[in-house]
Amino acid sequence: MTMLITLGIIFALMVGFSVSGLLVSSKLTAYGKALQGVAFVVLGSVVSVVVIVLMIFIVWPTHMVI
C-alpha cells in the first residue's frame, strides 16, 4: 500500500516536471530557450526514473521482509 502511494507521488512529480518544462518551452519563443525547456523535461523524467528505481530497490526488500 505504501509503495503504491509512493509511486503515485513520484508519478505526480514526473507529470509536474514534464508539464512545467513544456510550459517553459512554449512561453519562451527563442530556439535556445525551447531547447532548454526540452532539456528540463528530459532531466525531470530522468531524475524521476532514477528516484523510482531507487525507491523500488529500497522499498521492495523492506516489504518482502515484513
URNOR-V981159 format. One record per residue. N is the residue number from 1. SS is DSSP state (alpha for helix, beta for strand, coil for the rest). Layout:
n->N ss->SS
n->N ss->SS
//
This chain:
n->1 ss->coil
n->2 ss->alpha
n->3 ss->alpha
n->4 ss->alpha
n->5 ss->alpha
n->6 ss->alpha
n->7 ss->alpha
n->8 ss->alpha
n->9 ss->alpha
n->10 ss->alpha
n->11 ss->alpha
n->12 ss->alpha
n->13 ss->alpha
n->14 ss->alpha
n->15 ss->alpha
n->16 ss->alpha
n->17 ss->alpha
n->18 ss->alpha
n->19 ss->alpha
n->20 ss->alpha
n->21 ss->alpha
n->22 ss->alpha
n->23 ss->alpha
n->24 ss->alpha
n->25 ss->alpha
n->26 ss->alpha
n->27 ss->alpha
n->28 ss->coil
n->29 ss->coil
n->30 ss->coil
n->31 ss->alpha
n->32 ss->alpha
n->33 ss->alpha
n->34 ss->alpha
n->35 ss->alpha
n->36 ss->alpha
n->37 ss->alpha
n->38 ss->alpha
n->39 ss->alpha
n->40 ss->alpha
n->41 ss->alpha
n->42 ss->alpha
n->43 ss->alpha
n->44 ss->alpha
n->45 ss->alpha
n->46 ss->alpha
n->47 ss->alpha
n->48 ss->alpha
n->49 ss->alpha
n->50 ss->alpha
n->51 ss->alpha
n->52 ss->alpha
n->53 ss->alpha
n->54 ss->alpha
n->55 ss->alpha
n->56 ss->alpha
n->57 ss->alpha
n->58 ss->alpha
n->59 ss->alpha
n->60 ss->alpha
n->61 ss->alpha
n->62 ss->alpha
n->63 ss->alpha
n->64 ss->alpha
n->65 ss->alpha
n->66 ss->coil
//
